[in-house]
Amino acid sequence: MAKKTKIVTKKAEIISKYRQHEGDTGSPQVQIGVLTGRINDVVEHLKAHRKDESARRGLLKLVGQRRRWVRYLEETEPEAVKKIRAELDI
C-alpha cells in the first residue's frame, strides 16, 4: 500500500506544479506532466525487467498519448510548449 501512496503523492505534486488555476487537473500542461511522470516510472521498470513486453506496449501508448497532447498544445499555446519541454526535458 505504501507504493500506491507514493504514486498518488507524486501525481499531486506534478498537478500542483503545472496547474493553471486552483482545481485544474485537466489542462494540457497538467496532462503532459502526469504522462511524463508515468513514462519515467515505466522506463525505470523496464530497466529492471527487460522482457516485460506488456509494459513496453503500455509505454508506447503513453508516449503516443503525450505526443498528441504536445501537438494540441503547440496549436493552441506555442509559448507554453517551449516552457514545458524545457522543464520536463522532452
QUIMODA-V38267 format. One record per pair of residues at least 24 apart in sequence whose ideal C-beta (glycine too) atoms are under 10 Angstrom apart, sorted by sequence separation. I is the first residue (numbers start at 1). J is the second residue. D is the distance in whole Angstrom. If there is no record, write none. Layout:
# QUIMODA-V38267
<<I J D> <I J D>>
This chain:
# QUIMODA-V38267
<<10 34 9> <13 37 9> <14 38 10> <38 62 6> <39 63 6> <66 90 8> <11 37 7> <36 62 9> <39 65 9> <10 37 6> <11 38 9> <35 62 6> <36 63 10> <38 65 9> <39 66 7> <63 90 10> <10 38 10> <34 62 10> <35 63 8> <38 66 9> <35 64 10> <7 37 9> <10 40 10> <35 65 6> <36 66 7> <7 38 9> <10 41 8> <35 66 4> <34 66 9> <35 67 9> <32 65 10> <33 66 10> <35 68 10> <36 69 10> <7 41 8> <31 65 8> <32 66 6> <35 69 7> <31 66 8> <32 67 10> <34 69 10> <35 70 9> <33 69 10> <31 68 10> <32 69 5> <31 69 5> <32 70 6> <30 69 10> <31 70 10> <28 68 10> <29 69 9> <32 72 10> <28 69 5> <31 72 9> <32 73 7> <27 69 10> <28 70 8> <31 73 9> <28 71 10> <28 72 6> <29 73 7> <28 73 4> <27 73 9> <28 74 10> <28 76 7> <29 77 9> <32 80 9> <36 84 9> <40 88 9> <28 77 8> <32 81 9> <39 88 10> <27 77 10> <29 80 6> <33 84 7> <36 87 9> <37 88 9> <39 90 9> <28 80 8> <29 81 9> <32 84 6> <36 88 5> <27 80 9> <28 81 9> <32 85 9> <35 88 10> <36 89 9> <29 83 8> <33 87 8> <36 90 6> <29 84 6> <32 87 10> <33 88 7> <35 90 10> <28 84 9> <32 88 7> <29 87 9> <32 90 8> <29 88 10> <20 80 9> <18 80 10> <18 83 10> <18 84 7> <18 87 8> <17 87 8> <18 88 9> <14 88 10>>
